[in-house]
């Protein structure tokens, strides 16, 4: 098969809503060659361009293309750029469960560059942060920290403590004893209170 046929074959065999970037196919051809095939795939309907350098195998509904979640796109952008990301603001609060409001626009701290990626009428914001934000072993404590910063310590009641405990229980891989030491003192106190234990 030609390089074009190999790339299209891999795309067509993949699951719907899988996100692709140029580097996913550089084992088959040069970045420029892959880019040209992606352009042709967009014309044929095999791919849909959601942002610069970010493509997806589309799912069609009666209303048109169903885009993948912004969370998946954010993760793929981070993987492409070899960067670490951490949800912040209302994005973190929603992921932890401290907010039921699904944010229209997502926000992340990143070890990469600061920028805003428009996705249709929504956007993903990446804000460069210092390495200490990514110094933890697990992801649960830093995500909780960002969520609590968004909500504010004065807004934490019994219901919120229960949600925090549930979040931790759903993430058994969380390195609490180790990572909690890197969180602000007031965040440590809230998490400990939620777990009703001294870590």
Secondary structure as UniProt FT lines:
FT   HELIX           3..13
FT   TURN            16..17
FT   STRAND          19..20
FT   HELIX           22..25
FT   TURN            26..28
FT   HELIX           31..44
FT   STRAND          48..51
FT   TURN            52..53
FT   STRAND          54..56
FT   STRAND          59..61
FT   TURN            62..63
FT   STRAND          64..66
FT   HELIX           70..80
FT   TURN            81..82
FT   STRAND          85..87
FT   HELIX           89..96
FT   STRAND          106..110
FT   STRAND          115..119
FT   TURN            120..121
FT   STRAND          122..128
FT   HELIX           131..134
FT   HELIX           140..151
FT   HELIX           153..155
FT   HELIX           158..169
FT   TURN            172..173
FT   HELIX           176..179
FT   HELIX           180..182
FT   HELIX           185..195
//
